[in-house]
Amino acid sequence: MSKRKAGLQKEFSAIFRDVWIPNRGRPLKGGARPAAPPQDPQQVREIEQIARRFRCSKDFQCYKSGFEKLCRAKIVGEGKMVECSPENEGSCEFRFSFVKKSFCKCPVRYYIAKNLKR
């Protein structure tokens, strides 16, 4: 019997052919205390430069609120991607789901997670 794929099976395998799937890591910490906003002027300049390149429907509240309105996230995939915590309920144009997990493609959020460990 032939193992030839047809219909949706064929389309999905073409779409997800070279997709990287992250390993399941430790659960996100829920009780971590927020860190202070960056005091380094270089970091502030870099965040502002990144923010100027695109639009955010939330007007960059993650940064402008002094990291008070910052969604919980962690770096995954050898430091190349940000995974959103399941407790983040608000909608965001930068969030996407894959394999029952949510990820963030916001460059500002990635910078904050990678460089400020938040």
NUMIMI-646967 format. One line per 3 residues: number of its first residue (from 1); their letters; for each residue x negated, y, z negated of N, C-alpha, C. Coordinates in Angstrom, 2 decimals. Each point is the difference from the previous one (the first is absolute). Layout:
N
NUM	a	X Y Z X Y Z X Y Z ~ ...
***
This chain:
118
1	msk	-0.84 -1.18 0.00 0.84 1.18 0.00 -0.88 1.25 0.00 ~ 0.35 0.99 0.76 -0.77 1.23 0.15 0.15 0.91 -1.22 ~ -1.09 0.65 -0.39 0.01 0.95 -1.13 0.07 1.44 0.51
4	rka	0.54 0.20 1.19 0.08 1.31 0.61 0.96 0.91 -0.77 ~ -0.45 1.20 -0.30 0.84 0.95 -0.74 0.89 0.75 0.98 ~ 1.21 0.30 -0.49 0.95 0.71 0.86 0.74 1.04 -0.82
7	glq	0.61 0.95 0.68 0.83 1.00 -0.65 -0.75 0.85 -1.01 ~ 0.61 0.20 -1.19 -0.59 0.85 -1.04 -1.31 -0.55 -0.53 ~ -0.16 -1.32 -0.04 -1.26 -0.56 -0.49 -1.16 0.51 0.83
10	kef	0.17 0.04 1.29 -1.05 0.48 0.89 -0.29 1.48 -0.24 ~ 1.05 0.82 -0.13 -0.18 1.43 -0.22 -0.71 0.29 -1.33 ~ 0.39 -0.67 -1.09 -0.61 0.24 -1.29 -1.46 -0.43 -0.02
13	sai	-0.33 -1.10 0.63 -1.40 -0.41 -0.02 -0.85 0.98 0.80 ~ 0.55 0.62 1.03 -0.76 1.00 0.74 -0.18 1.26 -0.84 ~ 1.02 0.38 -0.76 -0.07 1.21 -0.82 -1.01 -0.16 -1.13
16	frd	0.01 -1.14 -0.69 -0.82 -0.19 -1.19 -1.25 -0.84 0.25 ~ -0.48 -0.05 1.22 -1.13 -0.86 0.35 -1.24 0.26 -0.85 ~ -0.45 1.23 -0.11 -1.24 0.32 -0.72 0.25 0.81 -1.27
19	vwi	1.13 -0.23 -0.65 0.35 0.76 -1.20 -0.72 -0.58 -1.21 ~ -0.58 0.89 -0.79 -0.68 -0.40 -1.23 1.04 -0.06 -1.11 ~ 0.05 -1.10 -0.75 0.93 -0.16 -1.11 -0.82 -0.01 -1.28
22	pnr	0.25 0.95 -0.93 -0.81 0.07 -1.22 0.27 -1.18 -0.93 ~ -1.03 -0.36 -0.76 0.18 -1.01 -1.04 0.79 0.59 -1.14 ~ 0.74 -0.84 -0.68 0.76 0.47 -1.15 -0.96 0.22 -1.16
25	grp	-0.06 1.20 -0.47 -0.91 0.36 -1.08 0.69 0.00 -1.34 ~ -0.64 0.60 -0.96 0.58 0.13 -1.34 1.16 0.98 0.07 ~ 0.96 -0.12 -0.91 1.12 0.96 -0.02 -0.50 1.40 -0.35
28	lkg	0.73 0.99 0.48 -0.35 1.38 -0.29 0.20 0.30 -1.47 ~ -0.85 0.84 -0.55 0.11 0.39 -1.40 1.09 1.06 -0.12 ~ 0.92 -0.21 -0.90 1.11 0.93 -0.15 -0.23 1.06 -1.07
31	gar	-0.86 -0.25 -0.96 -0.16 0.93 -1.11 -1.23 0.88 0.09 ~ -0.58 0.12 1.17 -1.21 0.81 0.13 0.35 1.47 -0.18 ~ -0.86 0.71 -0.67 0.21 1.43 -0.26 -0.53 0.81 1.17
34	paa	0.72 1.01 0.46 -0.45 0.78 1.15 -1.30 0.74 -0.30 ~ -0.84 0.07 0.99 -1.26 0.72 -0.14 0.24 1.47 0.34 ~ -0.94 0.82 -0.40 0.10 1.43 0.28 -0.24 0.25 1.48
37	ppq	0.55 1.09 0.54 -0.25 0.34 1.40 -1.50 0.19 0.23 ~ -0.44 -0.16 1.24 -1.43 0.12 0.26 -0.52 1.40 -0.33 ~ -1.11 0.05 -0.67 -0.62 1.27 -0.33 -1.10 0.35 1.00
40	dpq	-0.39 -0.99 0.78 -1.05 0.20 0.99 0.57 0.79 1.18 ~ -0.52 1.19 0.29 0.52 0.81 1.11 -0.11 -0.72 1.34 ~ -1.00 -0.85 0.15 -0.15 -0.75 1.25 1.18 -0.95 0.21
43	qvr	0.43 -0.68 -1.06 1.14 -0.90 0.11 1.28 0.77 0.31 ~ 0.18 1.13 -0.63 1.18 0.83 0.26 0.01 0.43 1.47 ~ -1.14 0.44 0.51 -0.10 0.41 1.42 0.32 -1.17 0.92
46	eie	-0.53 -1.19 -0.30 0.25 -1.16 0.84 1.48 -0.38 0.02 ~ 0.66 0.03 -1.16 1.43 -0.31 -0.04 0.78 1.03 0.81 ~ -0.33 1.27 -0.14 0.70 1.05 0.74 -0.24 -0.12 1.51
49	qia	-1.21 -0.38 0.40 -0.28 -0.20 1.43 0.81 -1.16 0.55 ~ 0.10 -1.08 -0.74 0.79 -1.15 0.43 1.47 0.40 0.11 ~ 0.49 0.73 -0.99 1.42 0.39 -0.03 0.36 0.94 1.15
52	rrf	-0.93 0.79 0.48 0.28 0.93 1.11 0.24 -0.74 1.31 ~ -0.47 -1.22 0.13 0.08 -0.72 1.27 1.36 -0.60 0.30 ~ 0.88 -0.11 -0.98 1.30 -0.61 0.25 1.05 0.58 -0.93
55	rcs	1.27 -0.34 0.26 1.12 0.50 -0.79 0.46 -1.06 -0.98 ~ 0.51 0.47 -1.13 0.53 -0.89 -1.03 1.37 0.52 -0.41 ~ 1.00 -0.86 0.05 1.37 0.44 -0.35 0.11 0.35 -1.48
58	kdf	-0.92 -0.48 -0.82 0.00 0.29 -1.43 -0.93 1.16 -0.34 ~ -0.56 0.66 1.01 -0.89 1.15 -0.16 -1.20 -0.33 -0.91 ~ -0.53 -1.21 0.15 -1.21 -0.43 -0.73 0.14 0.16 -1.50
61	qcy	1.15 -0.37 -0.55 0.21 0.09 -1.44 -0.99 -0.87 -0.78 ~ -0.50 -1.05 0.62 -0.99 -0.85 -0.68 -1.21 0.84 -0.41 ~ -0.44 0.88 0.86 -1.17 0.83 -0.27 0.38 1.30 -0.70
64	ksg	1.03 0.69 0.50 0.37 1.32 -0.52 0.53 -0.04 -1.42 ~ 0.51 -1.14 -0.44 0.52 -0.11 -1.36 -1.10 -0.30 -1.01 ~ -1.23 0.03 0.43 -1.10 -0.35 -0.91 0.00 -1.49 -0.31
67	fek	0.47 -0.80 0.95 0.07 -1.46 -0.09 1.04 -0.47 -1.01 ~ 0.95 0.87 -0.38 1.08 -0.41 -0.90 1.06 -0.79 0.77 ~ 0.26 0.38 1.24 1.00 -0.67 0.83 -0.69 -0.92 1.00
70	lcr	-0.85 -0.82 -0.51 -0.80 -0.89 0.83 0.55 -1.42 -0.10 ~ 0.31 -0.61 1.15 0.51 -1.37 -0.03 -1.12 -0.95 -0.43 ~ 0.38 -1.12 -0.59 -0.99 -0.99 -0.43 -0.44 -0.80 1.21
73	aki	-1.30 -0.16 0.13 -0.55 -0.71 1.15 -1.38 -0.54 -0.37 ~ -0.49 -0.91 0.85 -1.35 -0.52 -0.20 -0.63 -0.25 1.36 ~ -1.31 0.07 0.02 -0.76 -0.27 1.21 -0.09 -1.51 0.19
76	vge	0.27 -0.47 1.21 -0.12 -1.42 0.34 -0.74 -0.12 1.33 ~ -0.29 -1.22 0.38 -0.62 -0.23 1.31 -1.39 0.57 0.11 ~ -0.83 -0.30 -0.97 -1.39 0.49 -0.01 -0.05 1.51 0.09
79	gkm	0.94 0.66 -0.66 0.00 1.46 -0.06 0.50 0.70 1.23 ~ 0.75 -0.70 0.85 0.44 0.59 1.26 1.49 0.32 0.05 ~ 0.74 -0.36 -1.05 1.44 0.19 0.02 0.52 0.26 -1.41
82	vec	1.11 0.71 -0.09 0.64 0.29 -1.29 1.30 -0.80 -0.08 ~ 0.14 -0.78 -1.08 1.23 -0.75 -0.23 0.85 0.74 -1.02 ~ 1.27 0.21 0.33 0.93 0.68 -0.90 0.50 -0.97 -1.05
85	spe	0.17 0.48 -1.20 0.56 -0.81 -1.07 1.48 -0.26 0.28 ~ 0.51 -1.17 -0.38 1.43 -0.28 0.21 0.92 0.95 -0.76 ~ -0.50 0.65 -1.05 0.84 0.94 -0.76 0.20 1.33 0.70
88	neg	-0.74 0.28 1.08 0.19 1.23 0.77 1.28 -0.13 0.80 ~ 1.01 0.78 -0.35 1.29 -0.15 0.63 0.32 1.10 1.02 ~ -0.66 1.11 -0.06 0.30 1.10 0.90 -0.39 -0.31 1.43
91	sce	0.74 0.60 0.93 -0.33 -0.21 1.41 -1.17 0.89 0.39 ~ -0.73 -0.45 1.00 -1.17 0.74 0.47 -0.28 -0.40 1.43 ~ -0.29 0.98 0.85 -0.25 -0.32 1.40 -1.32 -0.74 0.22
94	frf	-0.86 -0.02 -0.99 -1.29 -0.68 0.13 0.04 -1.45 -0.49 ~ 1.09 -0.39 -0.62 0.10 -1.37 -0.54 0.47 -0.95 1.08 ~ -0.61 -1.20 0.02 0.48 -1.06 0.87 -0.12 -1.32 -0.74
97	sfv	0.83 -0.94 0.37 0.02 -1.30 -0.67 -0.53 -1.07 0.93 ~ -0.67 -0.97 -0.62 -0.51 -1.15 0.74 -0.17 -1.14 -0.99 ~ 0.51 -1.14 0.31 -0.08 -1.21 -0.83 0.46 0.30 -1.43
100	kks	1.17 0.62 -0.12 0.65 0.31 -1.28 -0.82 0.91 -0.90 ~ -0.90 0.77 0.57 -0.77 0.99 -0.75 0.11 1.33 0.71 ~ -0.19 1.08 -0.75 0.04 1.34 0.58 -1.40 0.58 0.02
103	fck	-0.32 0.67 1.09 -1.30 0.62 0.17 0.19 1.46 0.38 ~ -1.03 0.80 -0.22 0.07 1.43 0.26 -1.06 0.37 1.03 ~ 0.40 0.75 1.01 -0.95 0.44 1.01 -0.26 1.50 -0.07
106	cpv	0.28 0.60 -1.16 -0.24 1.43 -0.20 -1.49 0.23 -0.27 ~ -0.66 0.82 0.82 -1.43 0.25 -0.21 -0.31 0.70 -1.34 ~ 0.90 0.87 -0.46 -0.23 0.67 -1.29 0.07 -1.02 -1.13
109	ryy	1.01 -0.86 0.04 0.15 -1.02 -1.05 -1.18 -0.97 0.02 ~ -0.48 -0.34 1.19 -1.16 -0.88 0.12 -1.24 0.66 -0.62 ~ -0.20 1.28 0.30 -1.14 0.72 -0.56 0.06 0.03 -1.53
112	iak	1.19 0.28 -0.53 0.17 0.06 -1.46 -0.28 -1.36 -0.62 ~ 0.52 -1.07 0.60 -0.21 -1.33 -0.55 -1.46 -0.43 0.08 ~ -0.64 0.30 1.11 -1.38 -0.46 0.20 -1.01 0.83 -0.78
115	nlk	0.12 1.31 0.07 -1.02 0.86 -0.59 0.27 0.44 -1.43 ~ 1.28 0.05 -0.38 0.34 0.43 -1.36 0.48 -1.17 -0.86 ~ 0.05 -1.20 0.59 0.40 -1.23 -0.71 1.38 0.14 -0.63
118	r	0.94 0.63 0.70 1.37 0.22 -0.47 0.99 -0.61 0.93
***
